[in-house]
Amino acid sequence: MRRNKIVHGINYKPLQERLLRETSRKPKTLQEILSECKSADFSKDQTKATNALDRQREVNAVNKKKNVVLQKKKLLYSEALLQKNRIYLCKICNLSHSYGKCPDYGTTCKNCGLKNLWEIPCRNKKKQRFPITKNTEGRKVSSLEEENLLSPASPVGLAISNRSESQS
C-alpha cells in the first residue's frame, strides 16, 4: 500500500513508469523502491550538471570565435595604420611621402589638364599647346616659334628683315 502511494507520488514520469512496470511483474520492497528513487534523483542531478557544463563550454567556444574575429580586425587596423605612415614613391607626383600627403592633390596637370596630376609623371599623350604650321622652307615650326622668329626684337627676325630689305 505504501509502495503504491510512493510510486504514484513520484513527479519524474520515466522513473514512475519503470517502477510500475517492474512492480507488476515482481513486487519490490519499500527499501528497493527508495534506493531506486535516490539513484534516479542522483543521476538526474548529474545530467543537469553535465548539461550545464556543456552549455558553458559552448558559450566559451562562441566567445573564443568572437575573440579571434576581434583580434583579426585589430590586426588589420594596425596594418592599415602602418601602411598610412609608410613612405612610398607616389605615382601621382613622383615624390616619396606617406599615404594621403601628396602635394599634388588639388592641382591640375600642365600637360593634359587633368586634376590631381603633375606634368612629370603624366602618362597621357602631350597635347600641343600651339598649332604646328609649315614655314616656307618646309620645316615644321610652331606658331609660337614663328611669332618669335618674325618679331623684330628677335635676332633671327632682324636678320630676316635685313635680308629682305637688302634684296629690294
TINU-761000 format. One line per field, with one value per residue (C-alpha): residue in one letter; residue number from 1; x, y, z. Coordinates in steps of 0.2 Angstrom, whole numbers. Layout:
% TINU-761000
r = (a, ...)
k = (NUM, ...)
c1 = (X, ...)
c2 = (Y, ...)
c3 = (Z, ...)
This chain:
% TINU-761000
r = (m, r, r, n, k, i, v, h, g, i, n, y, k, p, l, q, e, r, l, l, r, e, t, s, r, k, p, k, t, l, q, e, i, l, s, e, c, k, s, a, d, f, s, k, d, q, t, k, a, t, n, a, l, d, r, q, r, e, v, n, a, v, n, k, k, k, n, v, v, l, q, k, k, k, l, l, y, s, e, a, l, l, q, k, n, r, i, y, l, c, k, i, c, n, l, s, h, s, y, g, k, c, p, d, y, g, t, t, c, k, n, c, g, l, k, n, l, w, e, i, p, c, r, n, k, k, k, q, r, f, p, i, t, k, n, t, e, g, r, k, v, s, s, l, e, e, e, n, l, l, s, p, a, s, p, v, g, l, a, i, s, n, r, s, e, s, q, s)
k = (1, 2, 3, 4, 5, 6, 7, 8, 9, 10, 11, 12, 13, 14, 15, 16, 17, 18, 19, 20, 21, 22, 23, 24, 25, 26, 27, 28, 29, 30, 31, 32, 33, 34, 35, 36, 37, 38, 39, 40, 41, 42, 43, 44, 45, 46, 47, 48, 49, 50, 51, 52, 53, 54, 55, 56, 57, 58, 59, 60, 61, 62, 63, 64, 65, 66, 67, 68, 69, 70, 71, 72, 73, 74, 75, 76, 77, 78, 79, 80, 81, 82, 83, 84, 85, 86, 87, 88, 89, 90, 91, 92, 93, 94, 95, 96, 97, 98, 99, 100, 101, 102, 103, 104, 105, 106, 107, 108, 109, 110, 111, 112, 113, 114, 115, 116, 117, 118, 119, 120, 121, 122, 123, 124, 125, 126, 127, 128, 129, 130, 131, 132, 133, 134, 135, 136, 137, 138, 139, 140, 141, 142, 143, 144, 145, 146, 147, 148, 149, 150, 151, 152, 153, 154, 155, 156, 157, 158, 159, 160, 161, 162, 163, 164, 165, 166, 167, 168)
c1 = (0, 14, 24, 9, 7, 26, 26, 11, 18, 34, 35, 48, 37, 51, 55, 37, 33, 48, 43, 25, 31, 43, 31, 18, 30, 38, 33, 48, 51, 49, 69, 71, 59, 68, 85, 79, 72, 88, 98, 87, 87, 106, 108, 96, 107, 122, 114, 109, 127, 135, 122, 126, 145, 141, 132, 146, 158, 148, 147, 166, 168, 157, 167, 183, 177, 172, 189, 198, 187, 191, 209, 209, 201, 213, 227, 220, 218, 235, 242, 232, 239, 257, 253, 247, 263, 274, 283, 282, 285, 269, 263, 254, 268, 283, 289, 291, 279, 266, 249, 237, 251, 253, 257, 249, 232, 220, 232, 230, 242, 250, 252, 235, 224, 218, 216, 227, 242, 258, 267, 282, 273, 259, 256, 244, 250, 256, 243, 251, 249, 252, 246, 260, 262, 274, 285, 291, 306, 296, 302, 288, 288, 275, 266, 275, 291, 285, 280, 297, 306, 297, 296, 308, 315, 322, 340, 333, 319, 331, 342, 326, 320, 338, 339, 323, 327, 344, 336, 323)
c2 = (0, 12, 7, 11, 28, 32, 26, 36, 51, 52, 68, 61, 51, 40, 33, 31, 21, 10, 6, 2, -10, -19, -20, -28, -42, -44, -34, -24, -20, -2, -1, -6, 7, 21, 16, 17, 34, 40, 34, 41, 58, 57, 53, 67, 79, 73, 75, 93, 97, 89, 99, 115, 111, 108, 124, 133, 125, 130, 148, 148, 142, 156, 168, 162, 163, 181, 185, 178, 189, 204, 200, 199, 216, 224, 217, 223, 240, 241, 236, 249, 262, 256, 257, 275, 280, 271, 281, 276, 283, 291, 288, 304, 317, 305, 310, 300, 303, 294, 290, 304, 318, 321, 339, 337, 335, 348, 354, 352, 345, 357, 343, 336, 347, 333, 337, 329, 326, 334, 336, 325, 308, 311, 296, 305, 310, 328, 340, 353, 370, 379, 373, 367, 376, 374, 388, 392, 381, 365, 364, 362, 376, 380, 396, 402, 400, 408, 423, 424, 422, 435, 448, 462, 461, 443, 442, 430, 442, 456, 445, 441, 459, 465, 451, 456, 475, 472, 461, 475)
c3 = (0, 5, -10, -22, -14, -16, -34, -38, -29, -40, -51, -63, -76, -83, -66, -61, -77, -74, -56, -61, -74, -63, -48, -59, -63, -46, -31, -24, -6, 1, 3, -16, -22, -10, -17, -35, -32, -24, -38, -51, -42, -41, -60, -64, -54, -63, -80, -76, -70, -86, -97, -88, -91, -110, -111, -103, -115, -130, -124, -121, -139, -146, -136, -142, -160, -157, -149, -164, -176, -165, -165, -184, -185, -173, -183, -200, -192, -186, -203, -211, -199, -203, -222, -220, -210, -223, -235, -253, -271, -276, -294, -295, -290, -292, -275, -259, -245, -234, -239, -241, -240, -259, -263, -280, -273, -280, -294, -312, -325, -336, -349, -351, -339, -328, -309, -296, -308, -312, -328, -324, -321, -333, -345, -356, -373, -374, -380, -392, -384, -400, -418, -429, -446, -460, -465, -482, -480, -477, -459, -445, -434, -420, -421, -406, -414, -429, -419, -410, -426, -435, -421, -425, -407, -410, -419, -432, -436, -438, -450, -460, -461, -465, -479, -487, -486, -495, -509, -513)
